[in-house]
Amino acid sequence: MRVILTGASGFLGRAVGKRLAEAGHELRVLGRRAPSWLRAGDGFHRWDAMRDAAPVKALEGMEAVIHLAGEPVAQRWTQGAKQRIQQSRVEGTRALVKAISRLEARPKVLVSASAIGYYGDRGDEVLTEESGRGDGFLADVCVAWEQEALKAEELGLRVSRVRFGVVLGREGGALAKMLPAFRAGLGGPIGKGRQWMSWIHIADAVGMVKFILETPGAGGAWNATAPMPVRNAEFSHTLGRVLRRPAVLAVPRFVLGLAFGEMAGMLTGSQRVEPEAALKAGFRLEYAELEAALKDLLTTR
Ligand SMILES: NC(=O)c1ccc[n+]([C@@H]2O[C@H](COP(=O)([O-])OP(=O)(O)OC[C@H]3O[C@@H](n4cnc5c(N)ncnc54)[C@H](OP(=O)(O)O)[C@@H]3O)[C@@H](O)[C@H]2O)c1
């Protein structure tokens, strides 16, 4: 398939790009800079999701669009940062769909990233793709972001919205941020650690994107999470065990608040998510269980 990818220099985009290239897809990248993994024959078009107009030329001849670009969420949410988080996703997606509308021959599918932040802070409630939206800044961003992507349905595209959980990988994302403290024996639960963490191994997150891309009719919302979410205390305990380090130093909520401001709510919020759509569609995850996922990422190679 001829696939164009945004966010291709990011943590997920790099892994998605490499996996699709290995599978023989023809790739083109749309972004602020050419990613290092780009092969000689791949195309690159410069586009800044926040500033530039619709990139019509870049989309010509493409059969599928995978849209992952967005300002990093894990940073202190100043007014400016919140604006960039919102604008890069909502206006970026709007520009992309506008470009698609101007094409004579349109791609058949848009796979657009979203996040389980869509569901807000939901305690012990089990959340599937059918669950309603939640409250708060991230939920508002996810809803607006998905709404922009859904406009491509009116243009005849299959639109798949992938609500990623906490993606665990060696080369970025949340795990890379946690590792220094845990490796030093200074890790531990956040607050009381009762909040649910819906995680997914990066190999499965990428596998799910590829599955959705290649499965005809696979539209709608997809939770990209493992089927066995854990409470934050269990996550910390398991990470400590895999690293053979103590992980008992709880981080009080007020300290997080001081360090991260409003963003701390993302770390203390609870989302117990199930990947119902993927399981029903027959997608098989390689890592359903946290300890096996962490062992693969941290003790092999
Ligand atoms: N990683 C996770 O655990 C996770 C969880 C839930 C949802 N997601 C979502 O999945 C998508 C990909 O995640 P990721 O972890 O790969 O993110 P990432 O590493 O931060 O990469 C995102 C990419 O978006 C582009 N970008 C960043 N800031 C931008 C800005 N201000 N304006 C325009 N483009 C910008 C960059 O690509 P270029 O420089 O190439 O343009 C960047 O490489 C994101 O939308 C993220 O919110 C990720």
The ligand as an ORCA input file, in Angstrom:
! r2SCAN-3c Opt
* xyz 0 1
  N       3.460      7.329     23.389
  C       2.362      7.123     24.086
  O       2.372      6.434     25.144
  C       1.049      7.690     23.605
  C      -0.098      7.481     24.393
  C      -1.309      8.010     23.969
  C      -1.387      8.733     22.791
  N      -0.270      8.941     22.046
  C      -0.388      9.757     20.832
  O       0.206      9.131     19.710
  C       0.877     10.105     18.889
  C       2.327      9.686     18.713
  O       2.911      9.554     20.007
  P       4.492      9.576     20.233
  O       4.745      9.038     21.593
  O       5.175      8.960     19.073
  O       4.772     11.143     20.243
  P       6.162     11.920     20.039
  O       7.328     11.016     20.215
  O       6.107     13.133     20.892
  O       6.120     12.322     18.490
  C       5.109     13.056     17.936
  C       5.554     13.679     16.617
  O       4.642     14.728     16.324
  C       5.311     15.809     15.694
  N       5.150     17.008     16.541
  C       5.546     17.175     17.829
  N       5.244     18.409     18.282
  C       4.653     19.035     17.246
  C       4.123     20.351     17.088
  N       4.139     21.244     18.084
  N       3.579     20.643     15.895
  C       3.568     19.756     14.897
  N       4.060     18.496     14.980
  C       4.583     18.165     16.144
  C       6.786     15.416     15.597
  O       6.997     14.883     14.302
  P       7.800     15.693     13.169
  O       8.853     16.495     13.872
  O       8.329     14.595     12.309
  O       6.809     16.548     12.464
  C       6.933     14.322     16.633
  O       7.947     13.418     16.318
  C       0.745     11.456     19.608
  O      -0.279     12.202     19.022
  C       0.385     11.071     21.033
  O      -0.423     12.023     21.686
  C       0.951      8.436     22.435
*
